[in-house]
Amino acid sequence: MKNRILLVGYDRALLTTRASIVNTRWSAESASPKDVLPFLREDSYDLLVLCHSLEPAESTSLIQSVKENFPAIRILALEKSRGTASHLNADATAVSAEGPAEMFSEIQNLLENQDPRIV
Protein backbone atom coordinates (compact mmCIF):
# COMPACT_ATOMS: atom_id res chain seq x y z
CA MET A 1 0.00 0.00 0.00
CA LYS A 2 1.27 3.48 -0.85
CA ASN A 3 2.09 5.84 1.97
CA ARG A 4 -0.42 8.66 2.31
CA ILE A 5 0.69 12.27 2.46
CA LEU A 6 -1.36 15.37 3.28
CA LEU A 7 -0.04 18.58 1.72
CA VAL A 8 -1.06 21.75 3.57
CA GLY A 9 -0.97 25.35 2.38
CA TYR A 10 -2.85 28.28 0.86
CA ASP A 11 -1.58 28.39 -2.71
CA ARG A 12 -3.95 26.05 -4.59
CA ALA A 13 -1.86 26.06 -7.78
CA LEU A 14 1.31 25.23 -5.86
CA LEU A 15 -0.44 22.47 -3.89
CA THR A 16 -1.87 20.96 -7.08
CA THR A 17 1.56 20.94 -8.70
CA ARG A 18 3.19 19.53 -5.57
CA ALA A 19 0.49 16.82 -5.30
CA SER A 20 1.03 15.75 -8.90
CA ILE A 21 4.76 15.42 -8.25
CA VAL A 22 4.33 13.56 -4.95
CA ASN A 23 1.68 11.27 -6.49
CA THR A 24 4.34 9.80 -8.78
CA ARG A 25 5.66 7.85 -5.77
CA TRP A 26 3.12 8.14 -2.95
CA SER A 27 -0.55 8.99 -2.50
CA ALA A 28 -1.06 12.71 -1.84
CA GLU A 29 -4.01 14.97 -1.09
CA SER A 30 -4.04 18.66 -0.26
CA ALA A 31 -5.86 20.71 2.36
CA SER A 32 -6.02 24.21 3.72
CA PRO A 33 -4.66 24.69 7.26
CA LYS A 34 -8.16 24.95 8.76
CA ASP A 35 -9.07 21.54 7.29
CA VAL A 36 -6.05 19.59 8.55
CA LEU A 37 -7.48 18.24 11.82
CA PRO A 38 -10.80 17.21 10.23
CA PHE A 39 -8.87 15.44 7.42
CA LEU A 40 -6.72 13.61 9.99
CA ARG A 41 -9.77 12.60 12.03
CA GLU A 42 -11.52 11.17 8.97
CA ASP A 43 -8.63 9.33 7.34
CA SER A 44 -5.13 8.07 8.06
CA TYR A 45 -2.00 9.75 6.76
CA ASP A 46 1.65 8.91 7.27
CA LEU A 47 3.11 12.35 6.65
CA LEU A 48 2.04 15.98 6.76
CA VAL A 49 3.89 18.42 4.47
CA LEU A 50 3.52 22.09 5.44
CA CYS A 51 4.00 24.57 2.62
CA HIS A 52 6.27 27.57 2.99
CA SER A 53 3.18 29.73 2.31
CA LEU A 54 2.05 29.26 5.94
CA GLU A 55 2.90 32.00 8.41
CA PRO A 56 5.42 30.93 11.10
CA ALA A 57 2.92 31.24 13.96
CA GLU A 58 0.36 29.23 12.03
CA SER A 59 2.88 26.48 11.25
CA THR A 60 3.90 26.29 14.89
CA SER A 61 0.29 26.13 16.08
CA LEU A 62 -0.62 23.50 13.50
CA ILE A 63 2.41 21.34 14.36
CA GLN A 64 1.54 21.49 18.06
CA SER A 65 -2.08 20.51 17.41
CA VAL A 66 -1.10 17.63 15.14
CA LYS A 67 1.56 16.36 17.58
CA GLU A 68 -0.93 16.47 20.47
CA ASN A 69 -3.73 14.70 18.58
CA PHE A 70 -1.85 12.50 16.10
CA PRO A 71 1.64 11.88 17.51
CA ALA A 72 2.53 9.16 14.99
CA ILE A 73 2.28 11.47 11.98
CA ARG A 74 5.59 12.74 10.65
CA ILE A 75 5.79 16.40 9.67
CA LEU A 76 7.90 17.95 6.94
CA ALA A 77 7.92 21.76 7.00
CA LEU A 78 9.09 23.34 3.76
CA GLU A 79 10.82 26.70 4.02
CA LYS A 80 11.56 29.44 1.49
CA SER A 81 15.27 29.46 2.25
CA ARG A 82 17.47 27.51 4.64
CA GLY A 83 16.94 28.57 8.24
CA THR A 84 13.70 30.49 7.82
CA ALA A 85 11.76 27.82 9.72
CA SER A 86 14.10 27.81 12.71
CA HIS A 87 11.14 28.87 14.88
CA LEU A 88 9.81 25.31 14.45
CA ASN A 89 12.77 23.94 16.40
CA ALA A 90 12.29 20.24 17.21
CA ASP A 91 8.52 20.33 16.72
CA ALA A 92 8.83 19.64 13.00
CA THR A 93 10.16 16.32 11.91
CA ALA A 94 12.28 17.83 9.13
CA VAL A 95 12.78 21.07 7.26
CA SER A 96 13.66 21.29 3.59
CA ALA A 97 14.80 24.39 1.74
CA GLU A 98 15.63 23.06 -1.70
CA GLY A 99 13.43 21.92 -4.60
CA PRO A 100 11.52 18.73 -5.36
CA ALA A 101 14.59 16.47 -5.23
CA GLU A 102 15.34 17.38 -1.62
CA MET A 103 11.64 17.20 -0.74
CA PHE A 104 11.46 13.66 -2.21
CA SER A 105 14.56 12.66 -0.29
CA GLU A 106 13.18 14.00 2.99
CA ILE A 107 9.78 12.37 2.44
CA GLN A 108 11.48 9.03 1.77
CA ASN A 109 13.66 9.43 4.86
CA LEU A 110 10.72 10.29 7.09
CA LEU A 111 8.61 7.40 5.83
CA GLU A 112 11.42 4.86 6.25
CA ASN A 113 12.92 5.96 9.57
CA GLN A 114 11.36 5.80 13.00
CA ASP A 115 13.43 8.58 14.59
CA PRO A 116 12.34 12.12 13.73
CA ARG A 117 15.11 14.58 12.94
CA ILE A 118 15.80 18.12 11.87
CA VAL A 119 17.97 18.76 8.81
BELKAZI-V363645 format. One record per residue. N is the residue number from 0. PSI is psi in whole degrees, -180 to 180 (none if undefined). Layout:
{{N PSI} {N PSI}}
//
This chain:
{{0 138} {1 143} {2 147} {3 133} {4 135} {5 119} {6 130} {7 132} {8 -173} {9 -29} {10 100} {11 -43} {12 -44} {13 -43} {14 -38} {15 -44} {16 -47} {17 -42} {18 -41} {19 -35} {20 -48} {21 -35} {22 -11} {23 -21} {24 -31} {25 -179} {26 120} {27 144} {28 162} {29 156} {30 156} {31 159} {32 -38} {33 -20} {34 -3} {35 -55} {36 -43} {37 -40} {38 -46} {39 -31} {40 -32} {41 -26} {42 165} {43 137} {44 151} {45 -26} {46 141} {47 127} {48 117} {49 126} {50 153} {51 -8} {52 -11} {53 143} {54 148} {55 -46} {56 -37} {57 -42} {58 -47} {59 -46} {60 -43} {61 -43} {62 -45} {63 -44} {64 -44} {65 -45} {66 -37} {67 -40} {68 -27} {69 67} {70 -19} {71 -15} {72 130} {73 152} {74 129} {75 116} {76 118} {77 140} {78 156} {79 -41} {80 153} {81 128} {82 -11} {83 -12} {84 26} {85 -23} {86 -20} {87 -24} {88 -134} {89 3} {90 -30} {91 146} {92 -38} {93 160} {94 130} {95 137} {96 -16} {97 -169} {98 -159} {99 -35} {100 -45} {101 -38} {102 -46} {103 -45} {104 -44} {105 -39} {106 -48} {107 -46} {108 -46} {109 -34} {110 -27} {111 -28} {112 146} {113 -27} {114 117} {115 154} {116 164} {117 137} {118 none}}
//
